[in-house]
Amino acid sequence: MEINLKDNVKRVAIGCDHGAFDAKGTLVSYLETLGYTVKDAGCFSKEAVDYPDIAAAVCRKVLSGDCERGIMLDGAGIGSSMACNKVRGIRAALCWNMKTIINSREHNNANVLTLGAPLHDAGELCAMVRTWLETRFAGGRHLARVNKIMALERGGFGDD
């Protein structure tokens, strides 16, 4: 998968488990007011779902090119991060504050953000997501490191 250095984000995939359903609705509305096209990957009610299924749907939208970035919400963000990072071509970052949000983009070129929705109020979630979508990958010395991360998916150990 080629790394996009242009960072022209217009389309965002978003998904959640049942515990983050309300937060997802808040973020969808917010992102649409900012002009993003939001592709909802589920879930679509508060009925219990398995977050790996929704995480996979978010990742498919990013990898297909339907969306430039993806966001996955659950209770802590941990499970979604683990699920997303099993998908080849995805660099999901579990973030919990602005420092990790910025680092995940500037240094790691994360293409999926995972968040523990109940751990943040609506204002924090909106600010974190906006910052993540607007933060550009720094490239430079970080590009070699991201390439090593991607080499691990191909069976390398980061030294090829």
N, CA and C of each residue as an Amber inpcrd file, in Angstrom:
protein
   480
   0.8460000  -1.1830000   0.0000000   0.0000000   0.0000000   0.0000000
   0.8870000   1.2410000   0.0000000   0.6260000   2.1410000  -0.9020000
   1.4050000   3.3650000  -1.0120000   0.9880000   4.3440000   0.0720000
   1.9470000   5.0280000   0.6510000   1.6650000   6.0170000   1.6930000
   1.2940000   7.3360000   1.0280000   0.1520000   7.8640000   1.4210000
  -0.3450000   9.1140000   0.8750000   0.2900000  10.2770000   1.6230000
   1.1340000  11.0360000   0.9430000   1.7640000  12.1920000   1.5680000
   0.9650000  13.4740000   1.3300000  -0.0680000  13.4120000   0.5000000
  -0.8450000  14.6050000   0.1900000  -1.8460000  14.9490000   1.2900000
  -2.3400000  13.9400000   1.9970000  -3.2310000  14.1680000   3.1340000
  -4.4510000  15.0110000   2.8050000  -5.0730000  14.7700000   1.6860000
  -6.2740000  15.5030000   1.3190000  -7.4880000  14.6830000   1.7500000
  -7.8910000  14.8310000   2.9990000  -8.9620000  14.0180000   3.5610000
 -10.3030000  14.6850000   3.3090000 -11.1580000  13.9540000   2.6050000
 -12.5190000  14.4280000   2.3500000 -13.5640000  13.4290000   2.8320000
 -13.1850000  12.1320000   2.7890000 -14.1250000  11.0620000   3.1350000
 -13.5940000  10.2640000   4.3160000 -14.4520000  10.0890000   5.3100000
 -14.0720000   9.4300000   6.5460000 -15.0500000   8.2900000   6.8240000
 -14.5060000   7.0990000   7.0540000 -15.3180000   5.9660000   7.4940000
 -15.3950000   6.0100000   9.0150000 -16.5520000   5.7180000   9.5500000
 -16.6980000   5.7020000  11.0070000 -17.5290000   4.5060000  11.4160000
 -17.1350000   3.8990000  12.5200000 -17.8610000   2.7620000  13.0510000
 -17.7740000   2.7440000  14.5620000 -18.6380000   1.9270000  15.1570000
 -18.6650000   1.8380000  16.6130000 -19.3100000   0.5360000  17.0540000
 -19.0960000   0.2140000  18.3100000 -19.8900000  -0.8510000  18.9070000
 -21.0950000  -0.2080000  19.5810000 -21.9480000  -1.0230000  20.1600000
 -23.1890000  -0.5290000  20.7520000 -22.9600000   0.4720000  21.8820000
 -21.8700000   0.3300000  22.6200000 -21.5870000   1.2360000  23.7260000
 -21.1590000   2.6250000  23.2880000 -20.7740000   2.7690000  22.0460000
 -20.3130000   4.0640000  21.5290000 -21.2720000   4.6370000  20.4870000
 -22.4630000   4.0620000  20.4020000 -23.4200000   4.4640000  19.3730000
 -23.7510000   5.9610000  19.4450000 -24.0310000   6.4730000  20.6220000
 -24.3700000   7.8970000  20.7490000 -23.1910000   8.7960000  20.3650000
 -21.9920000   8.4120000  20.7910000 -20.8050000   9.2060000  20.4550000
 -20.5960000   9.2380000  18.9460000 -20.8310000   8.1080000  18.2820000
 -20.6810000   8.0730000  16.8260000 -21.6380000   9.0700000  16.1810000
 -22.8770000   9.1030000  16.6460000 -23.8470000  10.0490000  16.0970000
 -23.3940000  11.4890000  16.2540000 -22.8380000  11.8000000  17.4050000
 -22.3050000  13.1400000  17.6450000 -21.1900000  13.4620000  16.6600000
 -20.2720000  12.5200000  16.4700000 -19.1490000  12.7520000  15.5610000
 -19.5840000  12.8440000  14.1080000 -20.5200000  12.0180000  13.7010000
 -21.0100000  12.0880000  12.3190000 -21.5670000  13.4750000  12.0400000
 -22.4250000  13.9700000  12.9230000 -23.0110000  15.3080000  12.7440000
 -21.9310000  16.3830000  12.7030000 -21.0010000  16.2980000  13.6200000
 -19.9210000  17.2810000  13.7060000 -19.0740000  17.2740000  12.4260000
 -18.6640000  16.0990000  11.9860000 -17.8120000  16.0110000  10.7980000
 -18.5370000  16.5130000   9.5490000 -19.8040000  16.2380000   9.4550000
 -20.5690000  16.7370000   8.3060000 -20.6440000  18.2550000   8.3150000
 -20.7260000  18.8810000   9.5000000 -20.7340000  20.3560000   9.5480000
 -19.3880000  20.9230000   9.1120000 -18.3180000  20.1260000   9.2530000
 -16.9950000  20.5680000   8.8110000 -16.7730000  20.3180000   7.3200000
 -17.7220000  19.6540000   6.6710000 -17.6240000  19.4210000   5.2370000
 -17.1130000  18.0550000   4.8310000 -16.8800000  17.1730000   5.7770000
 -16.4400000  15.8140000   5.4410000 -17.6280000  14.9830000   4.9690000
 -17.3650000  14.0730000   4.0440000 -18.3220000  13.0460000   3.6790000
 -18.0610000  11.8840000   4.6220000 -19.0660000  11.5020000   5.3870000
 -18.9030000  10.4590000   6.3900000 -19.6210000   9.2030000   5.9180000
 -18.8860000   8.0910000   5.8770000 -19.4350000   6.7880000   5.4930000
 -19.5810000   5.9660000   6.7650000 -20.8150000   5.6840000   7.1420000
 -21.1150000   4.9740000   8.3800000 -21.0080000   3.4690000   8.1510000
 -20.0790000   2.8310000   8.8630000 -19.8510000   1.3940000   8.7370000
 -20.5940000   0.5930000   9.8110000 -21.4280000   1.2500000  10.6110000
 -22.1710000   0.5730000  11.6630000 -21.5420000   0.8790000  13.0120000
 -22.1270000   0.4170000  14.0470000 -23.4110000  -0.2440000  14.1400000
 -24.5240000   0.8010000  14.0150000 -25.7420000   0.3200000  13.8970000
 -26.8470000   1.2230000  13.5870000 -27.9120000   1.2730000  14.6720000
 -27.5970000   0.7240000  15.8460000 -28.4950000   0.7970000  17.0020000
 -27.6810000   0.4590000  18.2450000 -28.3450000   0.4710000  19.3880000
 -27.6760000   0.1200000  20.6440000 -27.7530000  -1.3790000  20.9310000
 -28.2250000  -2.1350000  19.9460000 -28.2550000  -3.5930000  20.0960000
 -26.8190000  -4.1160000  20.0590000 -26.5200000  -5.0750000  20.9270000
 -25.1600000  -5.5900000  21.0610000 -24.5990000  -6.1080000  19.7320000
 -23.3620000  -5.7290000  19.4470000 -22.6360000  -6.1840000  18.2570000
 -21.2190000  -6.5470000  18.6840000 -20.5150000  -7.2290000  17.8060000
 -19.1110000  -7.5500000  18.0370000 -18.2490000  -6.5170000  17.3130000
 -17.4910000  -5.7290000  18.0640000 -16.7110000  -4.6420000  17.4730000
 -15.7280000  -5.0860000  16.3880000 -15.1640000  -6.3210000  16.4140000
 -14.2580000  -6.6740000  15.3040000 -14.9450000  -6.6480000  13.9400000
 -16.2400000  -6.9620000  13.9000000 -16.9630000  -6.9260000  12.6330000
 -17.0660000  -5.4980000  12.1010000 -17.3370000  -4.5660000  12.9780000
 -17.4560000  -3.1620000  12.5640000 -16.0750000  -2.6040000  12.2260000
 -15.0760000  -2.9620000  13.0130000 -13.7040000  -2.5120000  12.7360000
 -13.2700000  -2.9670000  11.3440000 -13.5920000  -4.2050000  10.9950000
 -13.2490000  -4.7180000   9.6580000 -13.9470000  -3.9030000   8.5720000
 -15.1910000  -3.5190000   8.8060000 -15.9350000  -2.7250000   7.8150000
 -15.2980000  -1.3460000   7.6330000 -14.8560000  -0.7250000   8.7190000
 -14.1670000   0.5630000   8.6280000 -12.8810000   0.4010000   7.8190000
 -12.1200000  -0.6340000   8.1280000 -10.8530000  -0.8750000   7.4230000
 -11.0690000  -1.1170000   5.9360000 -12.1130000  -1.8640000   5.5900000
 -12.4030000  -2.1110000   4.1600000 -12.6520000  -0.8050000   3.4230000
 -13.3490000   0.1290000   4.0480000 -13.6290000   1.4110000   3.4030000
 -12.3410000   2.2180000   3.1850000 -11.4170000   2.1260000   4.1100000
 -10.1410000   2.8370000   3.9660000  -9.2910000   2.1600000   2.8910000
  -9.1650000   0.8660000   2.9580000  -8.3040000   0.1550000   2.0110000
  -8.8220000   0.1890000   0.5790000 -10.1350000   0.2530000   0.4250000
 -10.7070000   0.2860000  -0.9210000 -10.5320000   1.6490000  -1.5900000
 -10.1960000   2.6610000  -0.7890000 -10.0980000   4.0190000  -1.3120000
 -11.4080000   4.7740000  -1.2310000 -12.4550000   4.1120000  -0.7390000
 -13.7410000   4.7750000  -0.5550000 -13.6110000   5.9310000   0.4420000
 -12.6990000   5.7750000   1.4020000 -12.4350000   6.8080000   2.4020000
 -10.9250000   6.9400000   2.5810000 -10.4830000   8.1510000   2.8650000
  -9.0600000   8.3620000   3.1010000  -8.6480000   7.9440000   4.5080000
  -9.5570000   8.0600000   5.4620000  -9.2600000   7.7090000   6.8470000
 -10.4640000   7.0370000   7.4890000 -10.2030000   6.3640000   8.6170000
 -11.2610000   5.6890000   9.3550000 -11.1760000   5.9820000  10.8370000
 -12.3320000   5.9170000  11.4780000 -12.4380000   6.1240000  12.9270000
 -13.2780000   4.9890000  13.4880000 -12.7930000   4.3830000  14.5590000
 -13.5150000   3.3000000  15.2090000 -13.6230000   3.6020000  16.6950000
 -14.8420000   3.5090000  17.2100000 -15.1350000   3.8230000  18.6100000
 -15.6530000   2.5860000  19.3280000 -15.1690000   2.3760000  20.5380000
 -15.7290000   1.3460000  21.4030000 -15.5450000   1.7970000  22.8480000
 -15.6730000   0.8800000  23.7820000 -15.6110000   1.2470000  25.1900000
 -14.2760000   1.7990000  25.6430000 -13.1860000   1.2250000  25.1820000
 -11.8570000   1.6850000  25.5690000 -10.9620000   1.9770000  24.3680000
 -11.3550000   1.5380000  23.1850000 -10.5410000   1.7120000  21.9810000
  -9.5100000   0.6200000  21.7990000  -9.2830000  -0.1770000  22.8110000
  -8.2320000  -1.1940000  22.7730000  -8.5860000  -2.3250000  21.8060000
  -9.7470000  -2.9130000  21.9820000 -10.1460000  -4.0300000  21.1280000
 -10.2300000  -3.6380000  19.6730000 -10.7750000  -2.4580000  19.4200000
 -10.8710000  -1.9910000  18.0360000  -9.4950000  -1.7800000  17.4270000
  -8.5700000  -1.2510000  18.2090000  -7.2130000  -1.0580000  17.7250000
  -6.5760000  -2.3970000  17.3780000  -6.7550000  -3.3720000  18.2380000
  -6.1870000  -4.6960000  17.9850000  -6.7850000  -5.2990000  16.7170000
  -8.0990000  -5.1920000  16.5630000  -8.7640000  -5.7550000  15.3830000
  -8.3030000  -5.0500000  14.1140000  -8.3050000  -3.7310000  14.1240000
  -7.9040000  -2.9750000  12.9330000  -6.4720000  -3.2770000  12.5240000
  -5.5880000  -3.4070000  13.4890000  -4.1790000  -3.6340000  13.1750000
  -3.8850000  -5.0440000  12.6740000  -4.8670000  -5.9080000  12.6680000
  -4.7150000  -7.2290000  12.0520000  -4.9670000  -7.1570000  10.5450000
  -5.4880000  -6.0400000  10.0780000  -5.8310000  -5.8780000   8.6620000
  -4.6240000  -5.2840000   7.9310000  -4.1660000  -5.9970000   6.9320000
  -2.9980000  -5.5690000   6.1600000  -3.2460000  -4.1930000   5.5270000
  -2.3170000  -3.2720000   5.7420000  -2.4280000  -1.9230000   5.1780000
  -2.9960000  -0.9060000   6.1520000  -3.4450000  -1.3670000   7.2900000
  -4.0100000  -0.4560000   8.2920000  -2.9700000  -0.1710000   9.3670000
  -2.8830000   1.0910000   9.7220000  -2.0760000   1.5440000  10.8410000
  -3.0220000   2.2720000  11.7910000  -3.6240000   1.4920000  12.6780000
  -4.5980000   2.0580000  13.6190000  -3.8850000   2.5390000  14.8700000
  -4.2970000   3.6880000  15.3420000  -3.7140000   4.2690000  16.5520000
  -4.7910000   4.4450000  17.6080000  -4.5560000   3.8640000  18.7570000
  -5.4020000   4.0940000  19.9230000  -4.8710000   5.3460000  20.6030000
  -5.6740000   6.3750000  20.6190000  -5.2480000   7.6530000  21.1990000
  -6.1360000   8.0190000  22.3790000  -5.5810000   8.8040000  23.2990000
  -6.3390000   9.1690000  24.4840000  -6.2100000  10.6390000  24.8510000
  -5.3340000  11.3790000  24.1470000  -5.2180000  12.8190000  24.3830000
  -4.6410000  13.4730000  23.1250000  -4.5110000  14.7780000  23.1620000
  -4.0550000  15.4990000  21.9730000  -2.6150000  15.1460000  21.5890000
  -1.7780000  14.8970000  22.5560000  -0.3920000  14.5310000  22.2360000
  -0.3460000  13.2300000  21.4360000  -1.1300000  12.2310000  21.8310000
  -1.1200000  10.9690000  21.0900000  -1.8170000  11.1190000  19.7500000
  -2.8230000  11.9680000  19.6770000  -3.5050000  12.2410000  18.3970000
  -2.5070000  12.7880000  17.3840000  -1.7730000  13.8230000  17.7710000
  -0.8300000  14.4730000  16.8590000   0.3070000  13.5180000  16.4940000
   0.8470000  12.8190000  17.4770000   1.9420000  11.8880000  17.2110000
   1.5210000  10.7840000  16.2520000   0.3020000  10.2860000  16.3990000
  -0.1580000   9.1900000  15.5360000  -0.1880000   9.5820000  14.0650000
  -0.4110000  10.8440000  13.8020000  -0.4390000  11.3220000  12.4200000
   0.9380000  11.7930000  11.9690000   1.5690000  12.6970000  12.7420000
   2.8540000  13.2680000  12.3230000   3.9400000  12.2080000  12.1970000
   4.0130000  11.2860000  13.1370000   5.1120000  10.3250000  13.1760000
   4.7610000   8.9710000  12.5750000   3.4860000   8.5450000  12.7060000
   3.1230000   7.1750000  12.3360000   2.1860000   7.0720000  11.1480000
   1.7080000   8.2090000  10.6470000   0.8010000   8.2320000   9.5040000
  -0.3700000   7.2640000   9.6890000  -0.9520000   7.2790000  10.8830000
  -2.0930000   6.4060000  11.1670000  -3.2130000   6.6980000  10.1840000
  -3.8310000   5.6320000   9.6680000  -4.9550000   5.8240000   8.7550000
  -6.2850000   5.4450000   9.4000000  -6.2330000   4.8790000  10.6020000
  -7.4360000   4.6180000  11.3890000  -7.1630000   5.0820000  12.8170000
  -8.1220000   5.7730000  13.3810000  -8.0820000   6.2410000  14.7620000
  -9.0560000   5.4110000  15.5800000  -8.6030000   4.8880000  16.7170000
  -9.5360000   4.2270000  17.6270000  -9.5730000   5.0030000  18.9280000
 -10.7830000   5.1190000  19.4460000 -11.0030000   5.8740000  20.6780000
 -11.9520000   5.1220000  21.5970000 -11.7230000   5.2660000  22.8840000
 -12.6790000   4.8000000  23.8860000 -13.6930000   5.9020000  24.0930000
 -14.8280000   5.7960000  23.4370000 -15.8190000   6.8770000  23.4470000
 -16.2600000   7.2990000  24.8490000 -16.5610000   6.3650000  25.7590000
 -17.0300000   6.7900000  27.0790000 -15.9600000   7.4770000  27.9340000
 -14.7300000   7.4420000  27.5000000 -13.6400000   8.0460000  28.2670000
 -13.5030000   9.5440000  28.0220000 -14.2830000  10.0740000  27.0790000
 -14.1900000  11.4810000  26.6880000 -15.5910000  12.0690000  26.5700000
 -15.7140000  13.3580000  26.8760000 -17.0000000  14.0020000  26.6200000
 -17.0760000  14.3760000  25.1370000 -18.2530000  14.8000000  24.7230000
 -18.4940000  15.0820000  23.3020000 -17.5370000  16.1370000  22.7580000
 -17.2790000  17.1660000  23.5220000 -16.3640000  18.2160000  23.0720000
 -14.9520000  17.7030000  22.8590000 -14.4750000  16.8650000  23.7800000
 -13.1410000  16.2850000  23.6330000 -13.0670000  15.3870000  22.4040000
 -14.0830000  14.5410000  22.2250000 -14.0960000  13.6560000  21.0540000
 -14.0350000  14.4510000  19.7620000 -14.8490000  15.4780000  19.6700000
 -14.8750000  16.2900000  18.4510000 -13.5280000  16.9650000  18.2050000
 -12.9490000  17.5340000  19.2530000 -11.6580000  18.2150000  19.1050000
 -10.5590000  17.2310000  18.7200000 -10.5620000  16.0540000  19.3310000
  -9.5430000  15.0580000  19.0240000  -9.6570000  14.5830000  17.5820000
 -10.8700000  14.2900000  17.1490000 -11.0750000  13.8070000  15.7810000
 -10.7150000  14.8800000  14.7670000 -11.1090000  16.1010000  15.0190000
 -10.7660000  17.1760000  14.0760000  -9.2500000  17.3370000  13.9650000
  -8.5800000  17.3580000  15.0890000  -7.1270000  17.4910000  15.0770000
  -6.4840000  16.3320000  14.3340000  -6.9790000  15.1100000  14.5800000
  -6.4190000  13.9340000  13.9050000  -6.5990000  14.0310000  12.3920000
  -7.7630000  14.4720000  11.9520000  -8.0230000  14.5770000  10.5140000
  -7.2200000  15.6950000   9.8540000  -6.8930000  16.7310000  10.6070000
  -6.1880000  17.8850000  10.0440000  -4.6710000  17.8020000  10.1880000
  -4.1790000  16.8660000  10.9810000  -2.7390000  16.7480000  11.1910000
  -2.1130000  15.9590000  10.0500000  -1.0780000  16.5250000   9.4770000
  -0.3960000  15.9130000   8.3310000   0.7600000  15.0350000   8.8040000
   1.0470000  14.0240000   8.0150000   2.2080000  13.1720000   8.2410000
   3.4630000  13.9830000   7.9460000   4.4380000  13.9550000   8.8410000
   5.6510000  14.7550000   8.6930000   6.6130000  14.1830000   7.6510000
   6.5070000  12.8910000   7.3610000   7.4390000  12.2880000   6.4000000
   8.8490000  12.3130000   6.9480000   9.8260000  12.5930000   6.0830000
  11.2220000  12.6740000   6.5180000  11.6700000  11.4100000   7.2230000
  12.3020000  11.5790000   8.3580000  12.8330000  10.4330000   9.1060000
  11.7520000   9.4570000   9.5180000  10.5070000   9.9400000   9.6190000
   9.4040000   9.0770000  10.0280000   8.9720000   8.1200000   8.9170000
   9.1990000   8.5000000   7.6730000   8.8030000   7.6480000   6.5530000
   9.5240000   6.2950000   6.6010000  10.7890000   6.3110000   6.8990000
  11.5400000   5.0530000   6.9840000  10.9640000   4.1540000   8.0720000
  10.5480000   4.7420000   9.1710000   9.9880000   3.9490000  10.2740000
   8.6260000   3.3850000   9.9090000   7.8110000   4.1750000   9.2540000
   6.4990000   3.6800000   8.8160000   6.6950000   2.5540000   7.8030000
   7.6490000   2.7150000   6.9170000   7.9410000   1.6460000   5.9520000
   8.3740000   0.3640000   6.6570000   9.1020000   0.4840000   7.7500000
   9.4910000  -0.6970000   8.5160000   8.2710000  -1.3480000   9.1820000
   7.3460000  -0.5450000   9.6450000   6.0990000  -1.0970000  10.2030000
   5.3730000  -1.8930000   9.1210000   5.2840000  -1.3150000   7.9340000
   4.5820000  -1.9860000   6.8360000   5.3290000  -3.2490000   6.3950000
   6.6630000  -3.2630000   6.5070000   7.4480000  -4.4450000   6.1560000
   7.1180000  -5.6170000   7.0840000   6.7790000  -5.3050000   8.3190000
   6.3910000  -6.3810000   9.2590000   5.1900000  -7.1520000   8.7440000
   4.2660000  -6.4620000   8.0840000   3.0960000  -7.1350000   7.5030000
   3.4800000  -8.1000000   6.3850000   4.5540000  -7.7700000   5.7140000
   4.9910000  -8.6070000   4.5870000   5.9030000  -9.7370000   5.0620000
   6.0460000  -9.8860000   6.3710000   6.8570000 -10.9680000   6.9150000
   8.2820000 -10.5750000   7.2100000   8.5970000  -9.3230000   6.9790000
   9.9330000  -8.8400000   7.3240000   9.9930000  -8.4890000   8.7860000
  11.1520000  -8.1460000   9.2510000  11.2860000  -7.7670000  10.6430000
  11.7810000  -6.3420000  10.7700000  11.3840000  -5.4980000   9.8050000
  11.7130000  -4.0890000   9.8670000  13.1120000  -3.7400000   9.3930000
  13.8790000  -4.7420000   8.9860000  15.2500000  -4.4560000   8.5590000
  15.4290000  -4.6200000   7.0490000  14.3000000  -4.7450000   6.3340000
  14.4040000  -4.8930000   4.8760000  13.7540000  -3.7500000   4.1560000
